[in-house]
C-alpha cells in the first residue's frame, strides 16, 4: 500500500452551467507542477542553462577545437590569448583552452558520480538505521559519529600513493565516503517519522520485508530531499576535488582536472594571467550554476515554499 503522490488538485469544484452540475477539479500532475515552479525561478533556469552549456562545451568542444589537451605548440610558449589559442598557452606550449575542457570533463565526472554515490549511501544507511532501529541504528550511529571526527583530507592524502597509479576512480569513493554523514542523520530522522505512517504499517502487517518497504515506500517519499542533496553535493565534491588536486593529493599527472590546472597556473596569476583566471572563472561559473539549480529545486520541490504564481 502506497501513498499516491502522482497528482495534486488545484482549485475546487465549480458549477458547470452546461449541465447544471459540478465540474471536476482541475488536476495537475506533480511533475508538471514542480517544473512550473522551477521555471518561475529565473536564476535557477539560468543556472540550469549554464550547466548544460558547460557540459556540452566540455564534451563537444574538443571535437571542434584544433588543439588537444596533451598536444604542445613549440612555436607558442606562454602565448597570450589569440585566434590560434583561445585561452593562450603554458610555458611548455600546452593549450590552456584544451586543457580546461579536459579538466572540466574530469571535474564533472567526479562531482556527478561522487554526489550520486554519497547520496545513495546516506539514503540507505539512514533509512535502514531509522527503520530497523536497535542494533542496526546503534552501529550506523557509531560509524557516522566516527566518520564525522576523522580528518578526511589527511586520510585521502595518505592514500594519495594509490591515486598516483592512475586510480582516480578511487578518489570518487574517498570523496563520497566523507560526504554522506550529515545527510544520513537527516534521513534517519525522516525514516523514524515515516515508519509510523499508515501505509508503512499496512505494508508491514501484510508481511512485506523491511528492505522492500524502505526501497518502495520510505525512500520514494523523501525523493525530493534526496534530489536536492545530490545536487548540492555535486558542487561540494567538485570543490573538495579542486582543493585536494591543488595540493597534489587528487587527480594525478598526466591527467588533469580543474584543481590541477589552477595549481599549475597559480604562480603565473600576476604575470601570465590567462593561465590562471580562465580556469578559475570556469570553476566559479560551474559551482555557481550548480548551486543555483539546487536552490531552484529546493523551492520547486518544497510544498511549503511560496513562489509567485506557482499555485
C-alpha positions, 0 to 999 in steps of 0.5 A: 500500500502506497501513498499516491503522490502522482497528482495534486488538485488545484482549485475546487469544484465549480458549477458547470452551467452546461449541465447544471452540475459540478465540474471536476477539479482541475488536476495537475500532475506533480511533475508538471507542477514542480517544473512550473515552479522551477521555471518561475525561478529565473536564476535557477533556469539560468543556472540550469542553462549554464550547466548544460552549456558547460557540459556540452562545451566540455564534451563537444568542444574538443571535437571542434577545437584544433588543439588537444589537451596533451598536444604542445605548440613549440612555436607558442610558449606562454602565448597570450590569448589569440585566434590560434589559442583561445585561452593562450598557452603554458610555458611548455606550449600546452593549450590552456583552452584544451586543457580546461575542457579536459579538466572540466570533463574530469571535474564533472565526472567526479562531482556527478558520480561522487554526489550520486554515490554519497547520496545513495549511501546516506539514503540507505544507511539512514533509512535502514538505521531509522527503520530497523532501529536497535542494533542496526541504528546503534552501529550506523550511529557509531560509524557516522559519529566516527566518520564525522571526527576523522580528518578526511583530507589527511586520510585521502592524502595518505592514500594519495600513493594509490591515486598516483597509479592512475586510480582516480576512480578511487578518489570518487569513493574517498570523496563520497565516503566523507560526504554522506554523514550529515545527510544520513542523520537527516534521513534517519530522522525522516525514516523514524517519522515515516515508519509510523505512517499508515501505509508503512504499517499496512505494508508491514502487517501484510508481511512485506520485508523491511528492505522492500518497504524502505526501497518502495515506500520510505525512500520514494517519499523523501525523493525530493530531499534526496534530489536536492542533496545530490545536487548540492553535493555535486558542487561540494565534491567538485570543490573538495576535488579542486582543493585536494588536486591543488595540493597534489593529493587528487587527480594525478599527472598526466591527467588533469582536472580543474584543481590541477590546472589552477595549481599549475597556473597559480604562480603565473596569476600576476604575470601570465594571467590567462593561465590562471583566471580562465580556469578559475572563472570556469570553476566559479561559473560551474559551482555557481550554476550548480548551486543555483539549480539546487536552490531552484529545486529546493523551492520547486520541490518544497510544498511549503515554499511560496513562489509567485504564481506557482499555485 
